[in-house]
Amino acid sequence: MAKIWRIGAGDKEKDLAPLMIEEGIMLLGPGYIGDISNKTDEDIKIDLAKDNYEGPRTLRMLISFRDAVIGEIIVLRLGSVCLAVGVISGVYEWKNEFEEVCSYWNPGKKYRAETPWKLQHTREVEWFILKDKEALCYFRRGIYGGQQRFCQVQERELHDYLDGLGYNGSNGGAILRRIGDRTKGVNKYGFPTV
């Protein structure tokens, strides 16, 4: 079965979706363990154990993020809202420019109560807005569950829908161009535009 991924774009206090859409990336933490591009799975586990080890779920999340395949589909959600759907278009990269990330609505960190996140783990993504109502229905229903920021989507109906479109895990871009429009950024409120 071809993989479909889901990434959370924040929480009740942080909205990172506009940044991800504008930059054409997805971001993940924890950043304190450093660049994992050339680390073994065991090295990552050791690094997580040094500082504030977050458990085996964090280890699996980071490894899956690094090893996800170009061409696989990713769903961008904030809470229970599917904001965009994308295709992974670049390899894992460590980018120091995302060492202190605040919400889109907090430029220059003017709202000091918001704690910046360290999200230097990045992947390039081509983001799309779904235009097909059937696709909207399946993707909306497929994003629920779990607190993990990055994980596989397990919803059987979404997999069946994408299988019916010929999705094979490497052709996500072709599939999304059939059911969506490529985003060109965000409007002044932070919502995706085409």
N, C-alpha and C positions, 0 to 999 in steps of 0.2 A: 504494500500500500504506500503510495506517495505521501510524503510528509507535508503537513500544513502546520505552520507555527503561529503562535500568538504572542504579542508583546504588549505589556501594560505601559501606558504613557504617563504614569504618575499615580497619584492617590487623591484623597479628598483635599489635600493642601497643595498639590503640585500638578501642573498641567504642562507636559512636555511634548504633546502631540504637534502643536504648531512648529516647534523647533525641528522635530524629526522630519516633518513634511517639507518645510522650507529648505532644510539642509540635504534632503534626500538620503537620510540615514536612519538607523535605529541605534539607540544607546542603551548600555547596560552597566550596572555596577555589581559588586563592589569594586571600586577602582583601586583601593588600597593595596591589592595584591600585585599590581603592576601588569605589564604586558605578558599575555599568555600565549602569544603566537608560536613560540618555540619551546614551550614548557610541556613536559609530559603530564598526564593526568595525575600522577603521583606527586609531581612538583607543585601542581596547583593545590592539591590537598594539603601539602605541607605548608604552603604559603597561607592558606586559609586558617590553618591551625595556629599560626604564629600570632595573629591578631584577630580577636573577636570572631572566632570560627563560627560560621553560620549553619553548618551542618551539611549532610550529604546532598540535600536538595539544591543548595547553592552550588556545590561542586558540579552536579549534573547539569544545572542550568548554564553555567559558564562554559563547560565543555560542549554542550549542544549548540550554544550560541556561536562559539568559535568554529565548530565543525559543520554547521548547517551548509547545505549545498546551494551554489548559485543556481537560480532558476526555481527554487522552492518558494511557495506562497507564504506570506506573513500577514497576519491580521493585526492592525493597530487599534487598540481599545483604550478607553478611559472609563473606568468603572464598567458599566454594562453597555456602553455605547461603542459601536463599531465606527470609528472615524474615517478609516481608509483601509485599503487592502493593497499589499505590495508584492513585489517579487525581489528576492535577494539578488543583488547585481554586483556585489563586490566581496572580496575576501575579508576575513577578520583584520581589523587594524586597531592599534592603540593610538589614541589621539589625546595628547595632554591638554588641548584647548577645551576639553570637556571635564576638567578637573573640578570645577565648581559650577554646577548647572542649577539655575533657578527657573521658575515658571516663566512662560512666555509673557505673562501679564506683569512680571516683575523685572523689567529691564534695569540694569545697573544695580540690582539688589537693593532698591529703595525701601521695600518692605522688609525690614530687618528681621522680623519674626520667622521668616521662611529660611530654613536651613538648607544650604546648597547640597546637592548630591554629587558624588564622585562617579562619573559615568564615562570613563575613558575607553571602555570596550565598545567598538563600533563596527557596523556593517553598512555598506551602501545599499540603498533600496530605491526602486522606482515605485512611487506611490500612485494609486488610482482611486478614484471615486466610483463606486458602483452605479451604473445607470440602468441595469436590468433588474426589474422588480423581483423576479424569482431568485436571482443571485443575492439581492438584499435580504430576502427572507432567510435563505440558508446560512449566509454569513452571520447575520444577527443572532440566529439561534445557536450557532456553532462556537460562540466566544465565551459562553458562561462557564463558571466553575474555576476553582483554584485561585490561590493568592500569589502564585509564583509569577514574577515579572516576565519570564520567557519560558515557554513550554510548548509542547505539541498540542494541537487541537485533536480531540478524540471523537468529536461528534460524528457519528456514523452517517447521518443524513447529508452533512456537508461533504464528507468524503465521497459518498455515492453521487452527489450532484456533480462534483468536479471530475470524478471518474467518467461520468456520462459526457462531459465536455472534452475528454481525452487528456486530462492532466496526468502527467507521468513523473512529476518531481523535478523535471529539468526544463519544462516549457511553460512555467507560470506566467511569464511575460505575454506569450501568445494568447493564453487563456484569458488573462485580465484585459487585454486589448479588445477582446470580443464582448466582454460584459461590463467594461468600465471605461472611463476617460482618465488619461494621465493628469495628475495634478500639476499646477503651475505655481503653487505656493499657497499662501493663506490670505484671507481678507483681514481687515483691521480688527476683527473680533477673534481671530485665530482659527477660523474654520477653513477647510481646504477649498481651493478654487480650481477651475479648469479653464 
